[in-house]
Amino acid sequence: MTDLSMSPHTGDTTQPYPSELLAAIQIACRMLDAFGTIDYRDSAAASSAHGALTESLRILLRALGAEPDRTARVAKLHRLCADDYAAAATRRQQDNRDDADLIAEASETAVVHRSVDDQFPLIAAFLADERGGQ
């Protein structure tokens, strides 16, 4: 493994990397060695590699003081979910799948069942018996 104890820009050992950054670089190198080449037909290997490389990148970003703000990411996710929910409500109304239409369809079905029950009392009695008298 490469000696990472000195600054890469000057080769001067008096300006070493900070210890957190050095540790993060060493972790990233090990992760890349272990997971840099995988068989992508193996979904478990691809998943492990993705997790390991993502974590090593997160560690590097933290060592550099550039880790993304988790609170901002969560707030953005909540906003996107709210926007998607609002868009889905509009789509449901456009497709005539809103609650009012569902209630109307259920009422129409009940009217049809009562009409059939009135015209065919023997069948209605049999079906009621099959349903447990409901």
Legacy VTK file of the C-alpha trace (Angstrom):
# vtk DataFile Version 3.0
C-alpha trace
ASCII
DATASET POLYDATA
POINTS 134 float
0.000 0.000 0.000
1.167 3.538 -0.715
2.724 5.546 2.116
0.088 8.137 2.905
1.893 9.768 5.800
3.118 12.785 3.837
1.382 15.500 1.887
0.905 14.481 -1.766
1.491 17.995 -3.063
4.938 18.631 -1.650
6.263 15.247 -0.581
7.099 17.014 2.681
6.699 14.946 5.850
6.321 18.103 7.938
2.817 18.624 6.489
1.157 15.232 7.019
-2.489 14.488 6.445
-4.686 14.924 9.507
-5.094 11.583 11.290
-8.856 11.386 10.540
-8.257 11.935 6.848
-5.411 9.423 6.806
-7.659 6.804 8.434
-10.464 7.577 5.974
-8.097 7.234 3.018
-6.800 3.901 4.316
-10.366 2.625 4.797
-11.319 3.755 1.291
-8.266 1.996 -0.183
-9.116 -1.237 1.634
-12.759 -1.062 0.546
-11.749 -0.427 -3.044
-9.320 -3.353 -2.925
-11.979 -5.648 -1.477
-15.019 -4.507 -3.466
-13.619 -2.711 -6.507
-14.060 -5.700 -8.797
-17.075 -7.957 -8.345
-19.264 -10.267 -10.377
-22.328 -8.117 -11.048
-24.390 -11.228 -11.792
-24.227 -11.937 -8.046
-26.766 -9.531 -6.543
-25.549 -10.159 -2.975
-21.967 -9.253 -3.960
-23.176 -6.126 -5.771
-25.239 -5.112 -2.749
-22.306 -5.651 -0.365
-19.970 -3.701 -2.630
-22.416 -0.835 -2.936
-22.862 -0.639 0.837
-19.131 -0.813 1.542
-18.156 1.762 -1.058
-20.987 4.087 0.003
-19.858 3.864 3.607
-16.209 4.515 2.717
-17.245 7.561 0.691
-19.296 8.818 3.639
-16.277 8.372 5.939
-14.060 10.289 3.503
-16.566 13.123 3.238
-16.856 13.313 7.011
-13.053 13.471 7.375
-12.981 16.331 4.870
-15.815 18.114 6.668
-18.046 17.839 3.615
-20.598 15.234 4.731
-24.106 16.134 3.499
-26.534 17.448 6.102
-28.853 14.564 7.036
-31.594 16.902 8.263
-31.709 18.670 4.910
-31.899 15.338 3.060
-34.781 14.134 5.260
-36.631 17.442 4.813
-36.200 17.161 1.033
-37.524 13.588 1.102
-40.594 14.694 3.082
-41.231 17.502 0.601
-40.905 15.112 -2.352
-43.303 12.651 -0.717
-45.848 15.412 -0.070
-45.549 16.598 -3.679
-45.980 13.047 -4.970
-49.009 12.496 -2.750
-50.609 15.697 -4.034
-49.899 14.676 -7.642
-51.397 11.229 -7.014
-54.574 12.810 -5.626
-54.940 14.793 -8.843
-54.393 11.633 -10.912
-57.022 9.768 -8.883
-59.568 12.494 -9.556
-58.705 12.569 -13.258
-59.173 8.810 -13.491
-62.541 9.047 -11.707
-61.166 6.930 -8.908
-61.844 9.328 -6.056
-63.805 8.315 -2.961
-67.095 9.817 -4.143
-67.115 7.588 -7.231
-66.280 4.521 -5.147
-69.166 5.255 -2.775
-71.537 5.798 -5.713
-70.463 2.469 -7.262
-71.019 0.676 -3.952
-74.498 2.215 -3.666
-75.349 1.143 -7.224
-74.190 -2.393 -6.436
-76.402 -2.494 -3.342
-79.414 -1.327 -5.419
-78.766 -4.062 -7.991
-78.497 -6.712 -5.251
-81.815 -5.599 -3.705
-83.482 -5.685 -7.117
-82.236 -9.233 -7.766
-83.296 -10.276 -4.246
-86.801 -8.915 -4.887
-87.167 -10.701 -8.241
-85.631 -14.024 -7.156
-86.513 -14.593 -3.480
-85.502 -18.289 -3.439
-82.040 -17.498 -4.797
-81.736 -14.549 -2.407
-82.626 -16.815 0.535
-80.083 -19.411 -0.590
-77.327 -16.787 -0.976
-78.185 -15.245 2.401
-77.949 -18.684 4.000
-74.569 -19.262 2.291
-73.286 -15.913 3.575
-74.404 -16.735 7.092
-77.668 -14.819 7.060
-76.139 -11.456 6.229
LINES 1 135
134 0 1 2 3 4 5 6 7 8 9 10 11 12 13 14 15 16 17 18 19 20 21 22 23 24 25 26 27 28 29 30 31 32 33 34 35 36 37 38 39 40 41 42 43 44 45 46 47 48 49 50 51 52 53 54 55 56 57 58 59 60 61 62 63 64 65 66 67 68 69 70 71 72 73 74 75 76 77 78 79 80 81 82 83 84 85 86 87 88 89 90 91 92 93 94 95 96 97 98 99 100 101 102 103 104 105 106 107 108 109 110 111 112 113 114 115 116 117 118 119 120 121 122 123 124 125 126 127 128 129 130 131 132 133
